[in-house]
């Protein structure tokens, strides 16, 4: 039956990590931190006993009802109901973590990372389902291991409100992953919870990791007997052999209803921006992107030669390359040294051109047709920029100070831009000539910072340097929206003027002036964007590393629904979508 397993879901406590009780003196010292947070002057012995009794009563209630409260409700209703809820609610997550640390230490098993990563690389889709009062502890532990994004979904009782052995929590996880329960295995340590929930949910396999201290007791109910018992997680590698690669990339989860099969999604790409710090290797990111439904990936300017060396790039579905890639000199270092194509100093400018040339050479060697280019800046920083952004975020964009800073920024940029723009023109002319033998088109991206090049008039000037098949416009929807909200140029102006020259688009959402959020999770109107992008352009989701795989997958489904809506209601032709 193991050959039918598509997804392996894990419990956390007792399965991926162990725990040990604190010594009483250490415990009371930590409880004292809780008292400081809330201003309690009760004797620490009495306060500790009070919390322990309330935790015991809550645990019994939760087990009986199979309901889990979130941290806010737990601490305002159960743990500290005699304190003002308005005081406790904002501290609830912190209080809960303090108490959990006080009652015991938690240590990841040494084999956890090795086994989880190997199962992922063998083609199994991974998920995690755990009974816990904490909404933050499990994600933090997996991030520390560097395997957080190998888990397509993490379902915690404190978040969803249900506890095992209620099968709803397992069915929720399987539904999010889009895998039928009969193709799922669950790995836990408690037959009364983990096996019971697995059986009720209709999972194909329930496997128990034996506790070396306590005897394994299935009770009188033989339905609680697991399919296998293991003494170490490494034994899972004997039970789950490698799967064919194609079988590891399955249908989208339940939130993708209506988006699967949208023709536009046949080529949408995911930027490696999301990969940074989240995967042990670049190849793991490429595999997860495919599992989430992305057809291609964009190699961005945070990928260095060491990362590329571990990947079979010739067979990787690469849509575009964002210079400087390989980034063996970090982009921040290039800015500090002014090794940019906008540099007025000739030696610095040549260094910037060389960095872009390396990206063009990489694209040419892989048959990639588009390289995203940053055109540099007028200056690398602006002394008042932090204050300027802070005023906007504080809701003070209508103040005199904000208006004065914006005026000063505009004036300073205008005074400095001419020689820098001239350098960009010279650099681009060299790069256009260099890229011709490789058949690579350069895509000039609109930028986030006002001091960056180009603004719309500068973009128009630069695009005159070559024909559309050699030099085009790369539209970043988030950057455009931020400059719009700060009062510099309307976001729609970019498409009004350059839609016909658009060779690619970076899709991400914006909240306030914070960008690179998952499309659909913020405030941007994608209806006004997607239908104006030429069907032959490269569509790339470019989101920050902190997002979960589930959030990234949902962004793809959101864009798929938008594509279907635009086709049906705005008039984008089926032929145009199909060609995308």
C-alpha positions, 0 to 999 in steps of 0.5 A: 500500500505504501506505493499509493502514498502521495503525501506524508503528514507529521505530528510534532511533539513526540514525533519530530521533537521531544520534550523534558520537564523543567526543574522547579527552580528554573520553572518558577524563574520563568513564571516570574517573567510572566508576572513581570509582563502583567504586573503581578505581585503574588508570591511566585509559588502561588502564581505558579500553582494557579497557572498549573491548575488552570492549565490542567483544567483546560487540558482536560476540557480540550481533550474532552471537547476536542476543541482548542482555543487560540492564545488570546481566548486561552489566556483571557478566558482560562489562564488569566480570566481575573485580569483585564482582557484588554491587558492580556489579549495583546500579550497572549502569544508572548505569555503562552510561549513563556508558560510553555517554556517554563513547563518544559524544554523542547528539542528537535530530534537530530534525525528530523531534518535529514528524514523530512528532507529526504522524503521531500526529495523522494517525491512525497508531499509533506504536511504537519498537523499538531495539537498545540496551544501555540500558533508560532512555535512549530513554524519557528522550529521548522524555519530554524531547521531550514525546512519550513517551506518543504511542508506544503501545509501546517495545520495547528489546533490553536489556529483551526480550533479542533484537536485530534482525535477529531479527524477534521483537523487531518481532513483540513490539511489533506484538503489544503494540499489537494490530496485525497485521504486515501493517498495520505500517511500520518506519522505520530506518537499517540495511538489514541489521538494519531491513529484514531484521527487517521482512521476516522479521516480515511488515511491510508496509513497510520505509523507510530513512533514508539516512545522509548520510555513508555510502553505502547498501549493500543487499548482494547480497541484494535482499530487503534493499532497502527500499520507500522511501529518505528523506533526512529524516524530514519526507519521511514526511509525504509517504508517510503521508497522514491516516487516517480517525479511526475507523481509528486506534482499533483492537483492544487489544493481546495483553495484553487477551485476554478483556477486549475487549467486556466491557460494563462497559468501554463507559463506563470513563474515563481521568483527565487526571491521566495527561496532565499533562506527557506530551502536547503538547496536551490533544487528543492525550491524548483521542485516545490515551485512545480508542486505548487503549480508554477510552470517555471522559475525566475532566477533572481539577483540573490542566487550565487554560483554555489547555489547554481552548481547544485542544480541541473539547470539545462533541464530546469524550467527557467523563464527569466534571469534577474541580474545580477545572477549569479550574484557572487558579489551581493547586490548591496555590495554593488550598490555601496561600491556604485558598481552599477550601470548608472555609475558616473565613474567609468571603472565603476560603470564597467563593473556594473556592465560586467555583472549584467553581462554575466547574467546575459551569458547565463541566459544564453547558455540556458536558452533563456530569452529574457534578462531583467535589468535594474538601471541603477540609481541617481544616488544609493541613499537619501538621508531623509528617506527613512523619515519620509516612509515613516511619516506615510506609514504613520498616516501623516502623508497630508502633513507639511513635513511630508510634502516638504520632504517629497519636494526636496526629494524631487528637486535633489533627484532632478539636480543629480540625474543627468550624468547618471542617466547618460551612463545608463544609456551608454551601458545599455548600448553596450549590453544590447550589442553584447546580448545580440548573439545570445538572442536575449531581450533585456527587460528594464524594470520600474523601481521601488525607490524614487532615487532609482532609474528610470521614471516614466520619461526616462523609460521612454528615452531608454526604450528608444535605444533598441527594437522591442525584441532587443529591449523592453519594459519589465513592469513591477506592479508593486513598485509602481503602486508604491511610487503612486501612493507616495505621490510621485507617478500614477501606477497606471501611467507605466502601462498607459505608455509602455504596455506595448513594450512589456516583456514581463511582469513581477506580480506581488501585492501591496499593503500600504507601501509594503510590497512583495506580499502574495497576490490576493493578500493585499490591496492591489487591483489586479483586474486593472493590470493582468488584462493589459499585459501582452500574452507573450510576456513573462508572468512572474510571482515575486514574493518575500521569503517569509510567506508559507507554501500555502500562501504562495500556492493561494496566490497562484490560484488567485491569479488563475481566477483573475485570468478566468474572470478577465477572459469572461468579463473584460474581453481578453480573448481565449486565443490570447490566454491560450498563447500565454 
